[in-house]
Amino acid sequence: MALALGFAANEMAYRRSRAAEKRASHRAAADAARKDLLGLADMVVRLGDRTVTAWCSGCFEKTSHQHVRGAERPFRTYLCCTCGTPTVNCGVPGCAHHATLTTRARVNMGYCAAHRHAIPGFEKIRSKIETLGDSKDFLSFEVRNAARITKITVGTLGTAAVVAPMAFFAAPAVGAALGSSMLGGSLTGAAATSHGLAMLGGGAVASGGLGMAGGAAVVTATGTALGGVLGATTVTAYAGADPSFGIEQMRSGTGSPVVFATGFLTEGQAGWKEWQRLVDTRYPDAPVYQVHWGAKELKHLTALVTSSTVKAAVHEIVAQGARRGSRSFGLPGIGWLLGLHGVATNPWTIAKVRAGMTGAALADLISRSVEGPYVLMGHSLGARVMVTAALALGTRSGPSRIEAMHLLGAAVGRDGDWRCLDQAVSGHVWNYWSENDGVLRWLYSLAEVGETAVGQAGFKSKFARIKDRNVTRHVSGHSAYISGVTLQGE
């Protein structure tokens, strides 16, 4: 089904596109999907009577695999009876699990999801954790990374290290854009991303794409996926892509656990000591966790916006805005970089997408944990982490996993349907915004092509649980929220 959808979508996009580059890209994708469909059909007609039972790296179920006649070396090829993915015995001697194949593979050999470190373990991905502090143990791998060892042996690790992160960052944006535009805007958020990636063939192993494990690694997990198999692949892939990712317990306590995340331009404010005063204004006895994330991306973004060149450019932008008496401005200095809206290689987009994926990983771990509900706090892009997590959690059924949220100078666009955010909390979403936040007023607006951040002007939402708090009198700039804000009560 995913192959057929990918072929149809790319064929239609090819016929509708006018740009030569886009037409060539969609033509190649449609042709590849067609070949894969034919290859899979050939396997189906050659199915034999022999079956084996093993864990499948396509659907992560322990299921039956039916033998494909004529594909015997070096391993027998099978089709999973549950998901239809071509599989073979894992290439690690003694491993009983099945690896996935593409229909175009020259050699029917591979490693299972566990030995590729796509998941920590087949049975483990269905397990719960007692607290967020146990996430490190949950993400620890049960077996060695045989795929990485092989790459080092054949000298391809360097290439993989360069290509994989870019695909990781680019896929959500590409998938969401395709999914929403091709359906006339009827899908948004994770649903659009999922649909778009299916169109690209990202959800089908047989298409030569990322497969189910890889697809889940770039799709924001929502609904029933959280706390389950697909959510586990998301958080596993993210933890592998971001070495700085982790959840650290800062103190034990009683009551609803507090989880906080910092953003960029938080010099000297990234640790628990600086956040403790803020947390204690409302939750003095609560257990507290800090989400560590995106160290490399936040460092690069901070270095960019604090450079002398950028400061001069921002000063000129502010002066232009004041002279014109409006928010209409040009893009001097850093416009070429921060103004590349939607381009996966500029520092802002990379940090923003990293924040989104951190939120997806956090949502799965929260859904998987026994403790809670939680209080989520975040500053700047850290607030974006929390909003993304809440949007994902807001689509799941059952009791709310979030008691309240506190967003400080949130680098989140104001335009949007915040229904899921409203539904995600049992209490309120407190949004603290300041007119003095020049970073959001100018830099964010530059990067997002004129969009207004909720941390600079408020949500102004119709939903009852989302509350704006103007803290302009107490917050003089983007880095002053943690020291200047007193948290609201319910």
CORSULSUL-V311879 format. One record per pair of residues at least 6 apart in sequence whose C-alpha atoms are under 7 Angstrom apart, sorted by sequence separation. I is the first residue (numbers start at 0). J is the second residue. D is the distance in Angstrom with one decimal. If there is no record, write none. Layout:
[[I:J:D] [I:J:D]]
This chain:
[[16:22:5.8] [54:60:5.5] [55:61:6.2] [70:76:5.6] [78:84:5.5] [79:85:6.4] [89:95:6.9] [112:118:6.0] [113:119:6.1] [150:156:5.1] [179:185:6.4] [196:202:6.5] [200:206:5.9] [202:208:6.8] [203:209:6.8] [204:210:3.9] [224:230:5.2] [238:244:5.8] [303:309:7.0] [304:310:7.0] [320:326:5.8] [339:345:7.0] [342:348:6.7] [343:349:6.1] [376:382:6.7] [444:450:5.2] [474:480:5.7] [54:61:4.0] [55:62:6.8] [78:85:4.5] [79:86:6.7] [88:95:6.8] [89:96:5.8] [100:107:6.8] [113:120:5.4] [179:186:5.1] [201:208:4.7] [202:209:6.3] [203:210:4.7] [204:211:6.9] [320:327:6.8] [341:348:6.6] [444:451:6.1] [53:61:5.3] [54:62:6.2] [77:85:5.6] [78:86:5.8] [88:96:6.3] [89:97:5.1] [113:121:6.8] [178:186:6.8] [179:187:5.8] [200:208:5.5] [201:209:5.0] [202:210:4.9] [203:211:6.4] [261:269:6.0] [320:328:6.2] [337:345:6.8] [377:385:6.3] [13:22:4.8] [52:61:6.8] [53:62:5.8] [67:76:5.6] [76:85:6.8] [77:86:5.1] [88:97:4.6] [89:98:5.1] [201:210:6.1] [202:211:5.2] [319:328:6.6] [336:345:6.2] [376:385:6.8] [458:467:6.5] [474:483:5.5] [52:62:5.5] [53:63:6.6] [66:76:6.1] [67:77:5.2] [76:86:5.8] [77:87:6.1] [87:97:5.3] [88:98:6.0] [99:109:6.9] [220:230:5.7] [337:347:6.3] [375:385:6.3] [457:467:5.6] [473:483:5.4] [52:63:4.5] [66:77:4.3] [67:78:7.0] [76:87:5.0] [86:97:5.9] [87:98:5.3] [98:109:5.6] [473:484:6.9] [13:25:5.1] [51:63:5.5] [52:64:6.2] [65:77:5.1] [66:78:6.6] [75:87:6.1] [86:98:5.4] [87:99:6.4] [98:110:5.1] [179:191:5.2] [202:214:5.2] [316:328:6.8] [12:25:6.4] [13:26:5.8] [50:63:6.3] [51:64:5.3] [64:77:5.6] [65:78:5.3] [74:87:6.3] [86:99:4.4] [98:111:3.9] [175:188:6.7] [178:191:4.2] [201:214:5.5] [439:452:6.2] [50:64:5.4] [51:65:6.8] [64:78:5.4] [65:79:6.4] [74:88:6.6] [85:99:5.8] [86:100:5.5] [97:111:5.4] [98:112:6.7] [178:192:5.8] [215:229:5.9] [10:25:6.7] [50:65:4.5] [64:79:4.4] [65:80:6.6] [84:99:6.8] [85:100:5.4] [96:111:6.1] [440:455:6.2] [9:25:5.0] [10:26:6.7] [49:65:6.0] [50:66:5.9] [63:79:6.2] [64:80:5.5] [85:101:6.9] [175:191:4.8] [178:194:5.0] [216:232:6.0] [439:455:5.9] [9:26:7.0] [49:66:5.5] [63:80:5.6] [174:191:6.9] [175:192:3.7] [178:195:3.9] [215:232:6.1] [216:233:4.2] [47:65:6.8] [48:66:6.9] [62:80:6.9] [90:108:6.2] [174:192:4.5] [177:195:4.9] [215:233:5.3] [9:28:6.4] [10:29:5.5] [46:65:6.7] [47:66:5.3] [62:81:6.7] [90:109:5.5] [91:110:6.8] [119:138:5.9] [174:193:6.7] [312:331:6.0] [436:455:6.0] [9:29:5.2] [46:66:5.9] [47:67:5.7] [87:107:6.9] [89:109:5.9] [90:110:5.3] [119:139:6.0] [120:140:6.6] [175:195:5.7] [212:232:5.8] [216:236:5.4] [312:332:5.0] [46:67:4.5] [47:68:5.8] [87:108:6.6] [89:110:4.7] [119:140:4.2] [120:141:5.9] [171:192:6.0] [174:195:4.0] [216:237:6.7] [312:333:6.6] [403:424:5.8] [432:453:6.9] [433:454:6.6] [434:455:5.5] [45:67:5.5] [46:68:6.0] [89:111:5.2] [119:141:6.0] [174:196:4.7] [249:271:6.8] [401:423:6.3] [402:424:5.4] [403:425:6.8] [432:454:4.4] [433:455:5.3] [434:456:6.7] [6:29:4.7] [45:68:5.4] [309:332:6.5] [401:424:4.9] [402:425:5.1] [403:426:5.1] [404:427:6.5] [405:428:6.1] [406:429:6.2] [407:430:6.5] [408:431:6.4] [431:454:6.5] [432:455:5.2] [433:456:6.9] [58:82:6.1] [116:140:7.0] [309:333:6.2] [382:406:5.4] [399:423:6.0] [401:425:6.5] [402:426:5.4] [403:427:5.1] [404:428:4.6] [405:429:4.8] [406:430:4.8] [407:431:5.2] [408:432:5.6] [432:456:6.1] [42:67:6.1] [193:218:6.2] [382:407:6.6] [394:419:6.3] [399:424:6.0] [403:428:5.8] [404:429:5.9] [405:430:6.1] [406:431:6.0] [407:432:6.8] [432:457:5.9] [6:32:5.2] [192:218:6.4] [354:380:6.4] [358:384:4.4] [362:388:4.7] [383:409:6.3] [393:419:4.7] [399:425:6.1] [5:32:6.5] [6:33:6.3] [57:84:6.2] [357:384:6.0] [358:385:5.9] [361:388:6.1] [373:400:6.3] [374:401:6.0] [382:409:5.1] [383:410:6.0] [393:420:6.0] [430:457:6.8] [114:142:6.3] [116:144:5.7] [257:285:6.6] [355:383:7.0] [359:387:6.6] [372:400:4.5] [373:401:4.8] [374:402:5.5] [375:403:6.5] [376:404:5.8] [377:405:6.7] [378:406:6.2] [379:407:6.4] [382:410:6.8] [383:411:5.9] [113:142:6.8] [114:143:6.1] [115:144:5.4] [189:218:6.8] [256:285:5.6] [257:286:6.2] [258:287:5.9] [259:288:6.5] [260:289:5.9] [354:383:6.3] [355:384:5.7] [358:387:4.9] [359:388:5.5] [362:391:6.5] [371:400:6.5] [372:401:5.0] [373:402:5.5] [374:403:4.9] [375:404:4.7] [376:405:4.7] [377:406:5.4] [378:407:4.6] [379:408:5.1] [380:409:6.5] [390:419:5.3] [393:422:5.4] [410:439:6.9] [2:32:5.9] [114:144:5.0] [115:145:6.2] [189:219:5.6] [255:285:6.1] [256:286:4.9] [257:287:4.7] [258:288:4.7] [259:289:5.1] [260:290:5.1] [354:384:5.0] [358:388:4.3] [362:392:6.1] [372:402:5.5] [374:404:5.6] [375:405:6.3] [376:406:5.8] [377:407:6.1] [378:408:5.8] [379:409:4.5] [380:410:5.3] [390:420:5.1] [393:423:3.9] [76:107:6.9] [114:145:5.3] [115:146:5.1] [253:284:5.8] [254:285:5.3] [256:287:5.7] [257:288:6.2] [258:289:5.7] [259:290:6.2] [260:291:6.8] [378:409:6.0] [379:410:4.9] [389:420:5.9] [392:423:6.0] [114:146:6.6] [252:284:5.4] [253:285:4.9] [355:387:5.8] [359:391:7.0] [74:107:6.3] [252:285:4.7] [253:286:6.1] [390:423:6.8] [2:36:6.4] [73:107:6.6] [74:108:6.6] [252:286:4.2] [263:297:5.5] [389:423:5.8] [72:107:6.9] [73:108:7.0] [251:286:4.3] [110:146:6.6] [250:286:5.5] [251:287:6.7] [428:464:6.0] [429:465:6.4] [430:466:6.1] [431:467:6.2] [432:468:6.3] [433:469:6.0] [435:471:6.2] [250:287:5.4] [264:301:5.8] [427:464:4.6] [428:465:4.7] [429:466:5.0] [430:467:4.8] [431:468:4.8] [432:469:5.3] [433:470:5.3] [434:471:5.6] [249:287:5.4] [263:301:5.8] [412:450:6.2] [413:451:5.8] [426:464:6.7] [427:465:5.8] [428:466:5.9] [429:467:6.0] [430:468:5.8] [431:469:6.0] [432:470:5.8] [433:471:4.2] [248:287:6.0] [249:288:5.4] [412:451:5.7] [413:452:5.4] [427:466:6.8] [429:468:7.0] [431:470:6.2] [432:471:6.9] [435:474:6.9] [436:475:6.9] [437:476:6.4] [438:477:6.1] [248:288:4.3] [249:289:6.8] [412:452:4.5] [413:453:5.0] [435:475:5.4] [436:476:4.5] [437:477:6.8] [55:96:6.7] [56:97:6.1] [247:288:5.4] [248:289:6.5] [411:452:5.2] [412:453:5.9] [421:462:6.4] [433:474:6.3] [435:476:5.3] [436:477:4.9] [53:95:6.5] [54:96:5.0] [55:97:5.3] [56:98:5.4] [57:99:6.2] [246:288:6.4] [247:289:5.3] [410:452:5.8] [411:453:5.8] [53:96:5.3] [54:97:5.9] [55:98:6.8] [56:99:5.9] [246:289:5.6] [247:290:6.6] [409:452:6.9] [421:464:5.7] [53:97:6.3] [246:290:4.6] [409:453:6.0] [410:454:6.3] [421:465:6.3] [245:290:6.0] [246:291:6.1] [409:454:4.4] [413:458:5.5] [171:217:5.7] [245:291:5.2] [300:346:5.7] [408:454:3.9] [170:217:6.2] [171:218:6.1] [244:291:5.1] [245:292:6.8] [299:346:6.8] [300:347:6.4] [407:454:6.6] [408:455:6.7] [243:291:6.2] [244:292:4.4] [243:292:5.4] [244:293:6.9] [167:217:6.1] [243:293:6.3] [243:294:5.9] [241:293:6.4] [296:349:6.9] [297:350:6.4] [296:350:5.3] [56:111:5.7] [56:112:5.1] [293:353:6.5] [59:121:6.6] [39:102:6.3] [426:489:6.7] [38:102:5.5] [292:357:6.9] [35:102:5.9] [408:477:6.5] [407:480:6.2] [164:240:6.8] [117:212:6.5] [138:235:6.4] [347:446:7.0] [125:227:5.5] [101:204:5.8] [102:205:5.5] [124:227:6.7] [125:228:6.0] [100:204:6.7] [101:205:4.5] [124:228:5.6] [99:204:6.9] [100:205:6.7] [101:206:6.5] [101:207:5.2] [340:446:6.3] [124:231:5.5] [338:445:5.7] [340:447:6.1] [337:445:6.4] [338:446:4.9] [340:448:6.8] [337:446:4.6] [338:448:6.6] [134:246:7.0] [118:231:7.0] [118:232:5.6] [132:246:6.3] [117:232:6.3] [131:246:6.7] [132:247:6.1] [256:371:6.3] [132:248:5.7] [255:371:5.9] [257:373:5.9] [258:374:6.1] [259:375:6.0] [260:376:6.5] [261:377:5.8] [262:378:5.5] [263:379:6.7] [118:235:5.9] [255:372:6.1] [256:373:5.1] [257:374:4.6] [258:375:5.0] [259:376:4.5] [260:377:4.8] [261:378:5.2] [262:379:4.9] [263:380:6.8] [117:235:6.5] [255:373:5.6] [256:374:6.1] [257:375:6.0] [258:376:6.1] [259:377:5.3] [260:378:6.6] [261:379:7.0] [262:380:4.5] [117:236:6.2] [237:356:6.9] [255:374:6.6] [262:381:4.5] [84:204:6.5] [85:205:6.8] [261:381:4.6] [84:205:6.4] [260:381:4.7] [237:360:6.9] [234:360:4.4] [233:360:6.3] [230:363:5.5] [219:356:6.7] [225:362:6.9] [226:363:5.1] [225:363:4.7] [226:364:6.7] [220:359:6.0] [219:359:5.2] [226:366:5.0] [225:366:5.9] [226:367:4.3] [57:210:6.6] [58:211:6.7] [57:211:5.6] [57:212:6.9] [222:391:6.8] [35:205:6.2] [221:391:4.8] [222:392:6.8] [35:206:5.4] [220:391:6.6] [221:392:6.7] [222:394:4.9] [223:395:6.1] [221:394:6.2] [222:395:3.9] [32:206:5.7] [169:343:5.4] [221:395:6.8] [168:343:6.7] [168:349:6.5] [168:352:6.2] [9:198:6.8] [8:198:5.6] [5:197:6.0] [4:197:7.0] [5:198:4.0] [4:198:5.9] [5:199:5.6] [5:200:5.2] [1:197:5.9] [2:200:6.3] [1:200:6.7] [1:202:6.6] [2:203:6.5] [1:203:5.9] [2:206:6.2] [277:481:6.3] [280:485:6.2] [281:486:5.9] [280:486:6.2] [274:481:6.6] [281:488:6.8] [277:485:6.5] [277:486:7.0] [265:478:5.8] [264:478:6.3] [131:364:6.8] [131:365:7.0] [131:368:6.4] [130:368:5.5] [128:367:6.1] [129:368:5.4] [130:369:6.3] [127:367:5.1] [128:368:4.7] [129:369:4.8] [130:370:5.6] [127:368:5.8] [128:369:6.2] [129:370:6.2] [127:369:7.0]]
